[in-house]
């Protein structure tokens, strides 16, 4: 599990560095909060799925992955819409 967390954190750090330095999008503070919540929801979905599979709870793994994944997709979509509208 350590390596999964390490890889996810490294990807987040690279993405944030890109957004801060080279991205044409300028996000406000609340858009950053929405983006962080979306990333946390995706991480929670993956963590719940792997943890439940490790405990042999297959139905719980897919149900938790679906719930956290949908929350993450909704938050990410809202963030993207606001970021695209602020560019115009």
CORZIZI-V800099 format. One record per backbone hydrogen bond with DSSP energy under -1.0 kcal/mol. CO is the residue of the C=O (numbers start at 1). NH is the residue of the N-H. If there is no record, write none. Layout:
co:CO nh:NH
co:CO nh:NH
//
This chain:
co:1 nh:5
co:2 nh:6
co:3 nh:7
co:4 nh:8
co:5 nh:9
co:6 nh:10
co:7 nh:11
co:8 nh:12
co:9 nh:13
co:10 nh:14
co:11 nh:15
co:12 nh:16
co:13 nh:17
co:14 nh:18
co:15 nh:19
co:16 nh:20
co:17 nh:21
co:18 nh:22
co:18 nh:23
co:28 nh:32
co:29 nh:33
co:30 nh:34
co:31 nh:35
co:32 nh:36
co:33 nh:37
co:34 nh:38
co:35 nh:39
co:36 nh:40
co:37 nh:41
co:38 nh:42
co:39 nh:43
co:40 nh:44
co:41 nh:45
co:42 nh:46
co:43 nh:47
co:44 nh:48
co:45 nh:49
co:46 nh:50
co:47 nh:51
co:48 nh:52
co:49 nh:53
co:50 nh:54
co:51 nh:55
co:52 nh:57
co:53 nh:56
co:57 nh:61
co:58 nh:62
co:59 nh:63
co:60 nh:64
co:61 nh:65
co:62 nh:66
co:63 nh:67
co:64 nh:68
co:65 nh:69
co:66 nh:70
co:67 nh:71
co:68 nh:72
co:69 nh:73
co:70 nh:74
co:71 nh:75
co:72 nh:76
co:73 nh:77
co:74 nh:78
co:75 nh:79
co:76 nh:80
co:77 nh:81
co:78 nh:82
co:79 nh:83
co:80 nh:84
co:81 nh:85
co:82 nh:86
//
